[in-house]
Amino acid sequence: MKKKLLFIAFSLLAIVAKAQNPGMSDLTIDNEKSDLFTMKVLSCVGNTSSQTVLVTFAIEQSKTNQYVHMHEHVVLDEEGNQYEYEWPKDGRGGFDGVYAPTGQRRKCKTIITGILPRVKNISYLEYEVRMETTKEKFKVILKNLPIEWR
């Protein structure tokens, strides 16, 4: 029964993700802690000359004000090729976390490197999320994320 309820919850999350992301009709977002943390993909733009993809998304968390740390574990295309990633540089030299006040949306970005323009979508992108104050850890998985090449 518990597995069935989890499946239903993930299915509803996928439907919500599709409705919130026009132009990304096949995108699904599996989130183990949707009551605590939400993620909305804002864009996924490829740069043909640098062979990179910039994924821009917004996060929001519902617990006490805290830092949210995110690490990508797996980035795969539709052919099964795996890619590296990096966080855009900021004044501190790098980014893997953001201060997230309770109930406030924060924009974040990730760069996927070494990806060729013939790749039309990212089939699997897994983030490990860690909430600094509450010490909660969980995964958020994006599936079928289309790339808009420029």
N, CA, C and O atoms as a DFTB+ gen file, in Angstrom:
600 C
 N C O
     1  1       0.822      -1.192       0.000
     2  2       0.000       0.000       0.000
     3  2       0.873       1.266       0.000
     4  3       0.589       2.227      -0.716
     5  1       1.953       1.251       0.826
     6  2       2.835       2.416       0.909
     7  2       3.496       2.699      -0.435
     8  3       3.604       3.856      -0.839
     9  1       3.947       1.633      -1.144
    10  2       4.577       1.814      -2.453
    11  2       3.581       2.383      -3.452
    12  3       3.929       3.225      -4.280
    13  1       2.334       1.913      -3.369
    14  2       1.311       2.403      -4.281
    15  2       1.042       3.893      -4.042
    16  3       0.883       4.657      -4.994
    17  1       0.992       4.302      -2.772
    18  2       0.789       5.712      -2.456
    19  2       1.966       6.557      -2.920
    20  3       1.775       7.670      -3.412
    21  1       3.188       6.036      -2.766
    22  2       4.366       6.750      -3.256
    23  2       4.303       6.927      -4.761
    24  3       4.610       8.003      -5.274
    25  1       3.903       5.873      -5.480
    26  2       3.788       5.944      -6.937
    27  2       2.769       7.002      -7.336
    28  3       3.011       7.792      -8.249
    29  1       1.629       7.017      -6.652
    30  2       0.596       8.002      -6.943
    31  2       1.124       9.412      -6.675
    32  3       0.888      10.325      -7.466
    33  1       1.839       9.590      -5.559
    34  2       2.397      10.904      -5.228
    35  2       3.387      11.358      -6.291
    36  3       3.335      12.507      -6.730
    37  1       4.298      10.463      -6.717
    38  2       5.264      10.814      -7.759
    39  2       4.556      11.129      -9.071
    40  3       4.971      12.037      -9.791
    41  1       3.494      10.392      -9.392
    42  2       2.742      10.644     -10.616
    43  2       2.091      12.025     -10.575
    44  3       2.095      12.749     -11.571
    45  1       1.534      12.383      -9.426
    46  2       0.923      13.709      -9.291
    47  2       1.973      14.803      -9.404
    48  3       1.722      15.843     -10.013
    49  1       3.159      14.577      -8.818
    50  2       4.242      15.552      -8.945
    51  2       4.637      15.733     -10.398
    52  3       4.896      16.855     -10.835
    53  1       4.686      14.651     -11.147
    54  2       5.049      14.725     -12.560
    55  2       4.026      15.545     -13.335
    56  3       4.388      16.336     -14.206
    57  1       2.746      15.356     -13.017
    58  2       1.693      16.107     -13.688
    59  2       1.836      17.596     -13.363
    60  3       1.715      18.437     -14.254
    61  1       2.092      17.925     -12.099
    62  2       2.275      19.313     -11.696
    63  2       3.483      19.912     -12.402
    64  3       3.420      21.041     -12.890
    65  1       4.579      19.168     -12.461
    66  2       5.797      19.668     -13.125
    67  2       5.523      19.980     -14.582
    68  3       5.991      20.997     -15.095
    69  1       4.768      19.114     -15.265
    70  2       4.453      19.353     -16.675
    71  2       3.618      20.617     -16.830
    72  3       3.860      21.409     -17.742
    73  1       2.649      20.814     -15.959
    74  2       1.781      21.978     -16.054
    75  2       2.549      23.274     -15.774
    76  3       2.225      24.318     -16.340
    77  1       3.574      23.213     -14.895
    78  2       4.317      24.407     -14.538
    79  2       5.404      24.748     -15.544
    80  3       5.966      25.841     -15.478
    81  1       5.713      23.870     -16.454
    82  2       6.813      24.074     -17.376
    83  2       6.336      23.968     -18.818
    84  3       6.600      22.959     -19.473
    85  1       5.638      24.985     -19.332
    86  2       5.179      24.915     -20.708
    87  2       6.371      24.751     -21.644
    88  3       7.419      25.354     -21.413
    89  1       6.233      23.955     -22.684
    90  2       7.338      23.678     -23.592
    91  2       8.187      22.507     -23.132
    92  3       9.067      22.052     -23.863
    93  1       7.938      22.024     -21.951
    94  2       8.659      20.877     -21.414
    95  2       7.638      19.792     -21.070
    96  3       7.592      19.298     -19.943
    97  1       6.837      19.439     -22.044
    98  2       5.701      18.557     -21.782
    99  2       6.094      17.154     -21.331
   100  3       5.302      16.486     -20.666
   101  1       7.298      16.690     -21.677
   102  2       7.712      15.354     -21.259
   103  2       8.541      15.360     -19.981
   104  3       8.912      14.296     -19.486
   105  1       8.838      16.537     -19.439
   106  2       9.640      16.642     -18.225
   107  2       8.874      16.093     -17.032
   108  3       7.699      16.405     -16.835
   109  1       9.554      15.267     -16.234
   110  2       8.996      14.845     -14.950
   111  2      10.009      15.158     -13.865
   112  3      11.218      15.126     -14.098
   113  1       9.508      15.460     -12.681
   114  2      10.351      15.739     -11.527
   115  2       9.913      14.809     -10.409
   116  3       8.792      14.905      -9.909
   117  1      10.819      13.895     -10.017
   118  2      10.567      13.011      -8.883
   119  2      11.248      13.622      -7.671
   120  3      12.457      13.852      -7.682
   121  1      10.480      13.881      -6.636
   122  2      10.983      14.577      -5.456
   123  2      10.563      13.796      -4.222
   124  3       9.372      13.688      -3.929
   125  1      11.539      13.249      -3.493
   126  2      11.253      12.445      -2.310
   127  2      10.663      13.260      -1.162
   128  3      10.017      12.699      -0.277
   129  1      10.875      14.567      -1.165
   130  2      10.441      15.424      -0.051
   131  2       9.661      16.631      -0.560
   132  3       9.985      17.769      -0.220
   133  1       8.641      16.391      -1.370
   134  2       7.906      17.500      -1.981
   135  2       7.190      18.373      -0.956
   136  3       6.865      19.523      -1.253
   137  1       6.936      17.851       0.246
   138  2       6.313      18.663       1.280
   139  2       7.305      19.653       1.890
   140  3       6.899      20.637       2.509
   141  1       8.595      19.398       1.718
   142  2       9.653      20.225       2.292
   143  2      10.323      21.129       1.264
   144  3      10.735      22.245       1.581
   145  1      10.431      20.635       0.017
   146  2      11.282      21.274      -0.978
   147  2      10.627      21.173      -2.347
   148  3      10.171      20.099      -2.739
   149  1      10.577      22.285      -3.077
   150  2      10.056      22.231      -4.447
   151  2      11.108      22.779      -5.407
   152  3      11.926      23.625      -5.046
   153  1      11.064      22.282      -6.621
   154  2      11.969      22.712      -7.678
   155  2      11.156      22.903      -8.941
   156  3      10.329      22.060      -9.288
   157  1      11.387      24.012      -9.631
   158  2      10.728      24.275     -10.908
   159  2      11.814      24.623     -11.921
   160  3      12.594      25.546     -11.689
   161  1      11.878      23.907     -13.029
   162  2      12.848      24.203     -14.074
   163  2      12.368      25.421     -14.846
   164  3      11.234      25.459     -15.322
   165  1      13.239      26.415     -14.965
   166  2      12.906      27.645     -15.682
   167  2      13.397      27.600     -17.124
   168  3      12.722      28.089     -18.030
   169  1      14.588      27.006     -17.338
   170  2      15.105      26.881     -18.700
   171  2      16.224      25.858     -18.739
   172  3      16.824      25.515     -17.720
   173  1      16.486      25.383     -19.948
   174  2      17.587      24.451     -20.206
   175  2      18.135      24.832     -21.580
   176  3      17.602      24.422     -22.612
   177  1      19.223      25.633     -21.573
   178  2      19.714      26.246     -22.801
   179  2      21.120      25.744     -23.105
   180  3      22.017      25.815     -22.265
   181  1      21.295      25.227     -24.339
   182  2      22.597      24.753     -24.778
   183  2      23.351      25.825     -25.551
   184  3      22.752      26.603     -26.294
   185  1      24.674      25.862     -25.372
   186  2      25.553      26.763     -26.105
   187  2      26.362      25.903     -27.072
   188  3      27.233      25.146     -26.645
   189  1      26.083      26.013     -28.361
   190  2      26.724      25.130     -29.346
   191  2      28.232      25.326     -29.408
   192  3      28.963      24.352     -29.587
   193  1      28.718      26.550     -29.266
   194  2      30.162      26.776     -29.397
   195  2      30.956      26.257     -28.201
   196  3      32.066      25.755     -28.376
   197  1      30.415      26.367     -26.998
   198  2      31.144      25.892     -25.814
   199  2      30.763      24.465     -25.414
   200  3      31.359      23.901     -24.496
   201  1      29.777      23.880     -26.094
   202  2      29.286      22.531     -25.799
   203  2      28.919      22.393     -24.318
   204  3      29.324      21.453     -23.634
   205  1      28.139      23.367     -23.859
   206  2      27.644      23.352     -22.483
   207  2      26.135      23.552     -22.483
   208  3      25.561      24.053     -23.450
   209  1      25.508      23.155     -21.394
   210  2      24.074      23.372     -21.203
   211  2      23.887      24.036     -19.843
   212  3      24.393      23.549     -18.832
   213  1      23.162      25.142     -19.825
   214  2      22.862      25.858     -18.593
   215  2      21.432      25.527     -18.174
   216  3      20.477      25.854     -18.877
   217  1      21.299      24.876     -17.024
   218  2      19.987      24.549     -16.468
   219  2      19.697      25.579     -15.384
   220  3      20.449      25.702     -14.417
   221  1      18.603      26.319     -15.547
   222  2      18.191      27.318     -14.569
   223  2      16.913      26.824     -13.908
   224  3      15.968      26.420     -14.586
   225  1      16.892      26.858     -12.588
   226  2      15.722      26.364     -11.866
   227  2      15.496      27.208     -10.619
   228  3      16.392      27.921     -10.166
   229  1      14.304      27.117     -10.079
   230  2      13.961      27.814      -8.842
   231  2      13.665      26.775      -7.782
   232  3      13.005      25.769      -8.042
   233  1      14.166      27.035      -6.569
   234  2      13.878      26.148      -5.447
   235  2      13.148      26.933      -4.365
   236  3      13.245      28.158      -4.282
   237  1      12.423      26.201      -3.547
   238  2      11.750      26.794      -2.398
   239  2      11.670      25.726      -1.326
   240  3      11.375      24.568      -1.621
   241  1      11.931      26.107      -0.078
   242  2      11.849      25.147       1.013
   243  2      10.920      25.687       2.099
   244  3      10.795      26.899       2.273
   245  1      10.271      24.777       2.828
   246  2       9.226      25.192       3.757
   247  2       9.628      25.126       5.233
   248  3       8.830      25.472       6.104
   249  1      10.842      24.691       5.520
   250  2      11.284      24.630       6.931
   251  2      11.930      25.948       7.328
   252  3      11.817      26.943       6.611
   253  1      12.597      25.953       8.453
   254  2      13.278      27.142       8.957
   255  2      14.292      27.674       7.954
   256  3      14.826      26.905       7.154
   257  1      14.568      28.978       7.982
   258  2      15.575      29.566       7.091
   259  2      16.864      28.756       7.190
   260  3      17.340      28.474       8.291
   261  1      17.433      28.379       6.039
   262  2      18.639      27.566       6.073
   263  2      19.306      27.522       4.709
   264  3      18.717      27.899       3.696
   265  1      20.551      27.052       4.704
   266  2      21.251      26.821       3.450
   267  2      20.789      25.495       2.868
   268  3      20.604      24.511       3.584
   269  1      20.608      25.494       1.555
   270  2      20.264      24.281       0.820
   271  2      21.463      23.964      -0.071
   272  3      21.849      24.777      -0.911
   273  1      22.047      22.789       0.111
   274  2      23.192      22.365      -0.687
   275  2      22.713      21.331      -1.704
   276  3      21.933      20.438      -1.375
   277  1      23.187      21.461      -2.937
   278  2      22.777      20.539      -3.992
   279  2      24.010      20.048      -4.739
   280  3      24.913      20.818      -5.063
   281  1      24.021      18.761      -4.998
   282  2      25.099      18.149      -5.766
   283  2      24.470      17.237      -6.808
   284  3      23.544      16.486      -6.504
   285  1      24.965      17.301      -8.020
   286  2      24.487      16.390      -9.056
   287  2      25.279      15.101      -8.942
   288  3      26.497      15.116      -8.763
   289  1      24.585      14.009      -9.045
   290  2      25.254      12.716      -8.997
   291  2      25.338      12.081     -10.371
   292  3      26.354      11.483     -10.726
   293  1      24.272      12.210     -11.143
   294  2      24.243      11.559     -12.449
   295  2      23.583      12.493     -13.461
   296  3      22.508      13.038     -13.213
   297  1      24.254      12.670     -14.618
   298  2      23.689      13.413     -15.737
   299  2      23.821      12.511     -16.953
   300  3      24.935      12.209     -17.378
   301  1      22.689      12.073     -17.524
   302  2      22.689      11.160     -18.669
   303  2      21.861      11.736     -19.807
   304  3      20.853      12.405     -19.581
   305  1      22.307      11.464     -21.060
   306  2      21.481      11.812     -22.208
   307  2      20.675      10.588     -22.640
   308  3      20.749       9.527     -22.020
   309  1      19.901      10.758     -23.722
   310  2      19.019       9.665     -24.173
   311  2      19.780       8.445     -24.685
   312  3      19.199       7.365     -24.793
   313  1      21.072       8.592     -25.003
   314  2      21.883       7.457     -25.462
   315  2      22.646       6.794     -24.321
   316  3      23.337       5.799     -24.541
   317  1      22.534       7.327     -23.110
   318  2      23.216       6.750     -21.959
   319  2      24.576       7.358     -21.667
   320  3      25.267       6.892     -20.761
   321  1      24.985       8.389     -22.410
   322  2      26.258       9.058     -22.147
   323  2      26.156       9.870     -20.861
   324  3      25.144      10.521     -20.601
   325  1      27.224       9.821     -20.058
   326  2      27.246      10.564     -18.798
   327  2      28.096      11.817     -18.955
   328  3      29.094      11.811     -19.676
   329  1      27.696      12.901     -18.274
   330  2      28.364      14.186     -18.402
   331  2      28.780      14.726     -17.045
   332  3      28.240      14.351     -16.005
   333  1      29.769      15.630     -17.092
   334  2      30.225      16.349     -15.902
   335  2      29.376      17.614     -15.762
   336  3      28.662      18.008     -16.685
   337  1      29.470      18.231     -14.604
   338  2      28.745      19.473     -14.374
   339  2      29.614      20.395     -13.541
   340  3      30.614      19.974     -12.959
   341  1      29.225      21.637     -13.493
   342  2      29.861      22.604     -12.606
   343  2      28.818      23.636     -12.212
   344  3      27.815      23.817     -12.902
   345  1      29.061      24.301     -11.112
   346  2      28.196      25.396     -10.691
   347  2      28.811      26.675     -11.219
   348  3      30.034      26.817     -11.181
   349  1      28.014      27.613     -11.710
   350  2      28.580      28.888     -12.173
   351  2      29.386      29.551     -11.059
   352  3      29.011      29.497      -9.888
   353  1      30.470      30.162     -11.432
   354  2      31.335      30.819     -10.444
   355  2      30.657      32.079      -9.920
   356  3      29.989      32.808     -10.653
   357  1      30.852      32.304      -8.636
   358  2      30.376      33.543      -8.032
   359  2      31.539      34.145      -7.252
   360  3      32.678      33.711      -7.424
   361  1      31.283      35.117      -6.412
   362  2      32.340      35.790      -5.673
   363  2      33.135      34.872      -4.747
   364  3      34.263      35.199      -4.377
   365  1      32.563      33.730      -4.370
   366  2      33.246      32.810      -3.468
   367  2      34.057      31.763      -4.228
   368  3      34.696      30.911      -3.610
   369  1      34.040      31.814      -5.545
   370  2      34.816      30.852      -6.325
   371  2      34.016      29.657      -6.787
   372  3      34.498      28.892      -7.622
   373  1      32.825      29.468      -6.283
   374  2      32.012      28.340      -6.711
   375  2      30.671      28.366      -6.001
   376  3      30.471      29.144      -5.068
   377  1      29.765      27.525      -6.436
   378  2      28.430      27.525      -5.840
   379  2      27.908      26.095      -5.779
   380  3      27.851      25.407      -6.798
   381  1      27.534      25.658      -4.611
   382  2      26.830      24.388      -4.500
   383  2      25.719      24.492      -3.463
   384  3      25.092      23.495      -3.104
   385  1      25.485      25.709      -2.989
   386  2      24.435      25.900      -2.005
   387  2      23.938      27.329      -2.031
   388  3      24.602      28.225      -2.553
   389  1      22.768      27.529      -1.465
   390  2      22.161      28.855      -1.453
   391  2      21.376      29.011      -0.152
   392  3      20.776      28.057       0.343
   393  1      21.390      30.226       0.392
   394  2      20.580      30.513       1.562
   395  2      19.133      30.619       1.104
   396  3      18.819      31.384       0.193
   397  1      18.266      29.862       1.726
   398  2      16.866      29.810       1.305
   399  2      15.945      30.158       2.475
   400  3      15.661      29.303       3.314
   401  1      15.475      31.411       2.538
   402  2      14.510      31.768       3.575
   403  2      13.222      30.964       3.400
   404  3      12.852      30.602       2.283
   405  1      12.566      30.698       4.481
   406  2      11.334      29.911       4.457
   407  2      10.322      30.500       3.479
   408  3       9.983      31.680       3.563
   409  1       9.840      29.666       2.548
   410  2       8.782      30.063       1.623
   411  2       9.182      31.029       0.529
   412  3       8.312      31.522      -0.189
   413  1      10.464      31.320       0.372
   414  2      10.920      32.251      -0.654
   415  2      11.606      31.507      -1.786
   416  3      12.452      30.646      -1.541
   417  1      11.255      31.826      -3.005
   418  2      11.849      31.182      -4.175
   419  2      13.264      31.712      -4.387
   420  3      13.509      32.913      -4.276
   421  1      14.205      30.795      -4.698
   422  2      15.591      31.160      -5.022
   423  2      15.949      30.574      -6.377
   424  3      15.687      29.401      -6.641
   425  1      16.548      31.387      -7.233
   426  2      16.965      30.925      -8.557
   427  2      18.370      30.326      -8.450
   428  3      19.246      30.897      -7.801
   429  1      18.579      29.169      -9.093
   430  2      19.867      28.484      -9.100
   431  2      20.194      28.059     -10.532
   432  3      19.307      27.961     -11.380
   433  1      21.481      27.807     -10.787
   434  2      21.919      27.394     -12.121
   435  2      22.965      26.303     -12.013
   436  3      23.749      26.261     -11.065
   437  1      22.963      25.424     -12.995
   438  2      23.969      24.383     -13.125
   439  2      24.437      24.367     -14.576
   440  3      23.641      24.585     -15.490
   441  1      25.726      24.109     -14.788
   442  2      26.266      23.997     -16.144
   443  2      26.689      22.547     -16.375
   444  3      27.458      21.983     -15.596
   445  1      26.182      21.956     -17.446
   446  2      26.589      20.614     -17.856
   447  2      27.614      20.790     -18.965
   448  3      27.364      21.512     -19.929
   449  1      28.763      20.139     -18.838
   450  2      29.867      20.370     -19.769
   451  2      30.089      19.172     -20.697
   452  3      29.730      18.037     -20.381
   453  1      30.692      19.465     -21.848
   454  2      31.077      18.424     -22.793
   455  2      29.919      17.768     -23.513
   456  3      30.017      16.611     -23.923
   457  1      28.834      18.485     -23.669
   458  2      27.635      17.908     -24.290
   459  2      27.495      18.459     -25.712
   460  3      27.537      19.671     -25.921
   461  1      27.333      17.572     -26.673
   462  2      27.278      17.959     -28.081
   463  2      25.885      18.432     -28.483
   464  3      24.891      17.970     -27.922
   465  1      25.800      19.352     -29.452
   466  2      24.506      19.886     -29.883
   467  2      23.554      18.839     -30.473
   468  3      22.358      19.108     -30.585
   469  1      24.038      17.680     -30.844
   470  2      23.133      16.640     -31.374
   471  2      22.266      16.014     -30.272
   472  3      21.274      15.347     -30.564
   473  1      22.645      16.233     -29.009
   474  2      21.856      15.716     -27.882
   475  2      20.636      16.624     -27.702
   476  3      20.779      17.822     -27.457
   477  1      19.454      16.054     -27.825
   478  2      18.220      16.844     -27.790
   479  2      17.621      16.984     -26.394
   480  3      16.920      17.957     -26.114
   481  1      17.894      16.015     -25.514
   482  2      17.391      16.153     -24.151
   483  2      18.261      15.403     -23.154
   484  3      18.998      14.482     -23.506
   485  1      18.154      15.820     -21.920
   486  2      18.813      15.139     -20.813
   487  2      17.782      14.157     -20.280
   488  3      16.730      14.560     -19.783
   489  1      18.081      12.882     -20.383
   490  2      17.081      11.893     -19.993
   491  2      17.016      11.697     -18.485
   492  3      15.980      11.293     -17.957
   493  1      18.126      11.982     -17.780
   494  2      18.155      11.737     -16.333
   495  2      19.140      12.696     -15.685
   496  3      20.318      12.716     -16.042
   497  1      18.667      13.486     -14.739
   498  2      19.511      14.422     -14.004
   499  2      19.141      14.307     -12.529
   500  3      18.043      14.685     -12.121
   501  1      20.072      13.781     -11.739
   502  2      19.799      13.515     -10.330
   503  2      20.571      14.487      -9.448
   504  3      21.790      14.610      -9.563
   505  1      19.858      15.170      -8.574
   506  2      20.456      16.058      -7.584
   507  2      20.323      15.420      -6.208
   508  3      19.272      14.875      -5.871
   509  1      21.377      15.488      -5.424
   510  2      21.259      15.166      -4.006
   511  2      21.130      16.492      -3.281
   512  3      21.955      17.388      -3.456
   513  1      20.098      16.613      -2.470
   514  2      19.813      17.849      -1.759
   515  2      20.054      17.610      -0.270
   516  3      19.638      16.595       0.289
   517  1      20.740      18.573       0.362
   518  2      20.965      18.483       1.812
   519  2      20.582      19.814       2.442
   520  3      21.073      20.873       2.051
   521  1      19.699      19.735       3.420
   522  2      19.267      20.919       4.163
   523  2      20.219      21.080       5.342
   524  3      20.338      20.176       6.170
   525  1      20.896      22.220       5.426
   526  2      21.955      22.385       6.421
   527  2      21.453      22.360       7.860
   528  3      22.033      21.662       8.693
   529  1      20.409      23.088       8.173
   530  2      19.940      23.180       9.553
   531  2      19.255      21.902      10.016
   532  3      19.537      21.412      11.110
   533  1      18.366      21.360       9.203
   534  2      17.605      20.178       9.607
   535  2      18.330      18.869       9.302
   536  3      17.891      17.804       9.736
   537  1      19.438      18.940       8.557
   538  2      20.276      17.772       8.212
   539  2      19.540      16.741       7.353
   540  3      19.984      15.597       7.253
   541  1      18.437      17.124       6.740
   542  2      17.708      16.194       5.879
   543  2      18.418      16.066       4.543
   544  3      18.887      17.060       3.989
   545  1      18.502      14.836       4.018
   546  2      19.100      14.564       2.711
   547  2      18.096      13.786       1.878
   548  3      17.428      12.882       2.382
   549  1      17.989      14.138       0.602
   550  2      17.066      13.447      -0.285
   551  2      17.467      13.721      -1.716
   552  3      18.365      14.524      -1.971
   553  1      16.806      13.059      -2.654
   554  2      17.105      13.218      -4.078
   555  2      15.947      13.880      -4.801
   556  3      14.779      13.693      -4.462
   557  1      16.311      14.664      -5.812
   558  2      15.344      15.210      -6.758
   559  2      15.847      14.787      -8.133
   560  3      16.999      15.045      -8.483
   561  1      14.984      14.136      -8.914
   562  2      15.383      13.591     -10.208
   563  2      14.546      14.222     -11.313
   564  3      13.316      14.195     -11.273
   565  1      15.241      14.793     -12.305
   566  2      14.580      15.333     -13.486
   567  2      14.727      14.314     -14.602
   568  3      15.807      13.755     -14.796
   569  1      13.654      14.071     -15.334
   570  2      13.686      13.141     -16.463
   571  2      13.134      13.825     -17.702
   572  3      12.160      14.575     -17.631
   573  1      13.771      13.557     -18.846
   574  2      13.319      14.079     -20.151
   575  2      13.306      15.599     -20.203
   576  3      12.295      16.212     -20.543
   577  1      14.440      16.196     -19.861
   578  2      14.587      17.632     -19.883
   579  2      15.091      18.075     -21.254
   580  3      16.242      17.808     -21.599
   581  1      14.247      18.752     -22.046
   582  2      14.653      19.151     -23.396
   583  2      15.672      20.291     -23.370
   584  3      15.612      21.180     -22.520
   585  1      16.601      20.245     -24.315
   586  2      17.636      21.284     -24.430
   587  2      17.264      22.212     -25.580
   588  3      16.967      21.749     -26.681
   589  1      17.279      23.506     -25.333
   590  2      17.066      24.516     -26.371
   591  2      18.453      25.029     -26.769
   592  3      19.066      25.810     -26.042
   593  1      18.944      24.579     -27.940
   594  2      20.280      24.943     -28.385
   595  2      20.306      26.317     -29.034
   596  3      19.401      26.664     -29.793
   597  1      21.339      27.103     -28.741
   598  2      21.515      28.436     -29.336
   599  2      22.937      28.590     -29.802
   600  3      23.302      29.638     -30.334
